[in-house]
Amino acid sequence: MTVWEHRVSPVFDSARTLLIADIENDTLVSSSYLTFDPDRPLELLQMLQAQKVLIIICGAVSEGPANLLEGAGFELISFIAGDVRQVLETFLQGDPLGAAFRMPGCGRHICCRGKIRQGREIGALQDNGRRTGGRAPQSPAAAAQTDDGHKGGATSTETSAGLSEKI
């Protein structure tokens, strides 16, 4: 999840910090914060792959980075806003990242993603807030599996067993 202070970063394209959550059986095992340079997308992809990330939760994202991430096999849950802890807790519970977490301008059936992504994905969001079309979505239990190491241009800035203690 891209983060800025204690919230989902509003714009993926300029985000510099990721919360990497290690999730097993719908339970947060550990988390860490990694910094990255948004102007180096290939390093970001390498870092995400090294961390075994499966799902990326973020705010607004433009077509280029979205296509790059999805093309590399990541599930993208975009146009999400809110407190990082609340978003992650909701995701872990398997509850939808629906209206309570949609960015301003995203309606129930038409999301601002269509304007930013040039209409390619105008349409309904599934009940869980994920976009329809493309690859079949993975379950929350499969989300964001990581290992302890990292590669690429990212650096670990924090690791915690309890997210609520750090956020």
Secondary structure as a PSIPRED ss2 file (coil, helix, strand):
# PSIPRED VFORMAT (PSIPRED V4.0)

   1 M C   1.000  0.000  0.000
   2 T E   0.000  0.000  1.000
   3 V E   0.000  0.000  1.000
   4 W E   0.000  0.000  1.000
   5 E C   1.000  0.000  0.000
   6 H C   1.000  0.000  0.000
   7 R E   0.000  0.000  1.000
   8 V E   0.000  0.000  1.000
   9 S C   1.000  0.000  0.000
  10 P C   1.000  0.000  0.000
  11 V E   0.000  0.000  1.000
  12 F H   0.000  1.000  0.000
  13 D H   0.000  1.000  0.000
  14 S H   0.000  1.000  0.000
  15 A C   1.000  0.000  0.000
  16 R C   1.000  0.000  0.000
  17 T E   0.000  0.000  1.000
  18 L E   0.000  0.000  1.000
  19 L E   0.000  0.000  1.000
  20 I E   0.000  0.000  1.000
  21 A E   0.000  0.000  1.000
  22 D E   0.000  0.000  1.000
  23 I E   0.000  0.000  1.000
  24 E E   0.000  0.000  1.000
  25 N C   1.000  0.000  0.000
  26 D C   1.000  0.000  0.000
  27 T E   0.000  0.000  1.000
  28 L E   0.000  0.000  1.000
  29 V E   0.000  0.000  1.000
  30 S E   0.000  0.000  1.000
  31 S E   0.000  0.000  1.000
  32 S E   0.000  0.000  1.000
  33 Y E   0.000  0.000  1.000
  34 L E   0.000  0.000  1.000
  35 T E   0.000  0.000  1.000
  36 F C   1.000  0.000  0.000
  37 D C   1.000  0.000  0.000
  38 P C   1.000  0.000  0.000
  39 D C   1.000  0.000  0.000
  40 R C   1.000  0.000  0.000
  41 P H   0.000  1.000  0.000
  42 L H   0.000  1.000  0.000
  43 E H   0.000  1.000  0.000
  44 L H   0.000  1.000  0.000
  45 L H   0.000  1.000  0.000
  46 Q H   0.000  1.000  0.000
  47 M H   0.000  1.000  0.000
  48 L H   0.000  1.000  0.000
  49 Q H   0.000  1.000  0.000
  50 A H   0.000  1.000  0.000
  51 Q C   1.000  0.000  0.000
  52 K C   1.000  0.000  0.000
  53 V C   1.000  0.000  0.000
  54 L C   1.000  0.000  0.000
  55 I E   0.000  0.000  1.000
  56 I E   0.000  0.000  1.000
  57 I E   0.000  0.000  1.000
  58 C C   1.000  0.000  0.000
  59 G C   1.000  0.000  0.000
  60 A E   0.000  0.000  1.000
  61 V C   1.000  0.000  0.000
  62 S C   1.000  0.000  0.000
  63 E H   0.000  1.000  0.000
  64 G H   0.000  1.000  0.000
  65 P H   0.000  1.000  0.000
  66 A H   0.000  1.000  0.000
  67 N H   0.000  1.000  0.000
  68 L H   0.000  1.000  0.000
  69 L H   0.000  1.000  0.000
  70 E H   0.000  1.000  0.000
  71 G H   0.000  1.000  0.000
  72 A C   1.000  0.000  0.000
  73 G C   1.000  0.000  0.000
  74 F C   1.000  0.000  0.000
  75 E E   0.000  0.000  1.000
  76 L E   0.000  0.000  1.000
  77 I E   0.000  0.000  1.000
  78 S C   1.000  0.000  0.000
  79 F C   1.000  0.000  0.000
  80 I E   0.000  0.000  1.000
  81 A C   1.000  0.000  0.000
  82 G C   1.000  0.000  0.000
  83 D E   0.000  0.000  1.000
  84 V H   0.000  1.000  0.000
  85 R H   0.000  1.000  0.000
  86 Q H   0.000  1.000  0.000
  87 V H   0.000  1.000  0.000
  88 L H   0.000  1.000  0.000
  89 E H   0.000  1.000  0.000
  90 T H   0.000  1.000  0.000
  91 F H   0.000  1.000  0.000
  92 L H   0.000  1.000  0.000
  93 Q C   1.000  0.000  0.000
  94 G C   1.000  0.000  0.000
  95 D C   1.000  0.000  0.000
  96 P C   1.000  0.000  0.000
  97 L C   1.000  0.000  0.000
  98 G C   1.000  0.000  0.000
  99 A H   0.000  1.000  0.000
 100 A H   0.000  1.000  0.000
 101 F H   0.000  1.000  0.000
 102 R E   0.000  0.000  1.000
 103 M C   1.000  0.000  0.000
 104 P C   1.000  0.000  0.000
 105 G C   1.000  0.000  0.000
 106 C C   1.000  0.000  0.000
 107 G C   1.000  0.000  0.000
 108 R C   1.000  0.000  0.000
 109 H C   1.000  0.000  0.000
 110 I C   1.000  0.000  0.000
 111 C C   1.000  0.000  0.000
 112 C C   1.000  0.000  0.000
 113 R H   0.000  1.000  0.000
 114 G H   0.000  1.000  0.000
 115 K H   0.000  1.000  0.000
 116 I H   0.000  1.000  0.000
 117 R C   1.000  0.000  0.000
 118 Q C   1.000  0.000  0.000
 119 G C   1.000  0.000  0.000
 120 R C   1.000  0.000  0.000
 121 E C   1.000  0.000  0.000
 122 I C   1.000  0.000  0.000
 123 G C   1.000  0.000  0.000
 124 A C   1.000  0.000  0.000
 125 L E   0.000  0.000  1.000
 126 Q C   1.000  0.000  0.000
 127 D C   1.000  0.000  0.000
 128 N C   1.000  0.000  0.000
 129 G C   1.000  0.000  0.000
 130 R C   1.000  0.000  0.000
 131 R E   0.000  0.000  1.000
 132 T C   1.000  0.000  0.000
 133 G C   1.000  0.000  0.000
 134 G C   1.000  0.000  0.000
 135 R C   1.000  0.000  0.000
 136 A C   1.000  0.000  0.000
 137 P C   1.000  0.000  0.000
 138 Q C   1.000  0.000  0.000
 139 S C   1.000  0.000  0.000
 140 P H   0.000  1.000  0.000
 141 A H   0.000  1.000  0.000
 142 A H   0.000  1.000  0.000
 143 A C   1.000  0.000  0.000
 144 A C   1.000  0.000  0.000
 145 Q C   1.000  0.000  0.000
 146 T C   1.000  0.000  0.000
 147 D C   1.000  0.000  0.000
 148 D C   1.000  0.000  0.000
 149 G C   1.000  0.000  0.000
 150 H C   1.000  0.000  0.000
 151 K C   1.000  0.000  0.000
 152 G C   1.000  0.000  0.000
 153 G C   1.000  0.000  0.000
 154 A C   1.000  0.000  0.000
 155 T E   0.000  0.000  1.000
 156 S E   0.000  0.000  1.000
 157 T E   0.000  0.000  1.000
 158 E E   0.000  0.000  1.000
 159 T E   0.000  0.000  1.000
 160 S E   0.000  0.000  1.000
 161 A C   1.000  0.000  0.000
 162 G C   1.000  0.000  0.000
 163 L H   0.000  1.000  0.000
 164 S H   0.000  1.000  0.000
 165 E H   0.000  1.000  0.000
 166 K H   0.000  1.000  0.000
 167 I C   1.000  0.000  0.000
